[in-house]
């Protein structure tokens, strides 16, 4: 569990340990401590706060996935909004939940949420064409497009074939309802699915 609110982590840790099929193996209160623990502690699910004292929980998602590829990330926040929810899911989180929600919602996400069917609290759902649901690989491809790379460069960077990269690009365009790669990047930027940085 990675969250800087100690009362919240203490309470949730006790609640998790009351269930026979769940156990909290570690708690960290900063991004740096969380990544250090993740490097030495095996876990199946990481509960990550959106806002941390030394960084964004969204930034932690990719780094946690690198350290523990099999693990799933459930993001928690006291301020559920659609833009960070979209970014979290695009980065690979399997759930985006409000802290004030029911404990059963968190338990359900820990047990059942996955990349194919991410769970987003109603207050933060993106209301466009049924919601934007990118797979982790589609999110990787989209980030490459956002960095200005074409399909060949994306394929080379990700170690996939150009054909596969183009398939992912077509799938992303279908989900966003766009017709060109430029429009895809611009639309994804508006939705908060990709960081356009200094692009105009």
Secondary structure as UniProt FT lines:
FT   HELIX           6..17
FT   TURN            20..21
FT   HELIX           31..40
FT   STRAND          45..49
FT   STRAND          51..52
FT   TURN            53..54
FT   STRAND          55..56
FT   HELIX           57..67
FT   TURN            69..70
FT   STRAND          72..77
FT   HELIX           82..91
FT   STRAND          95..98
FT   TURN            99..100
FT   HELIX           103..112
FT   TURN            115..116
FT   STRAND          119..120
FT   HELIX           122..124
FT   TURN            129..130
FT   HELIX           136..146
FT   TURN            147..148
FT   HELIX           151..158
FT   HELIX           162..176
FT   HELIX           181..191
FT   TURN            197..198
//
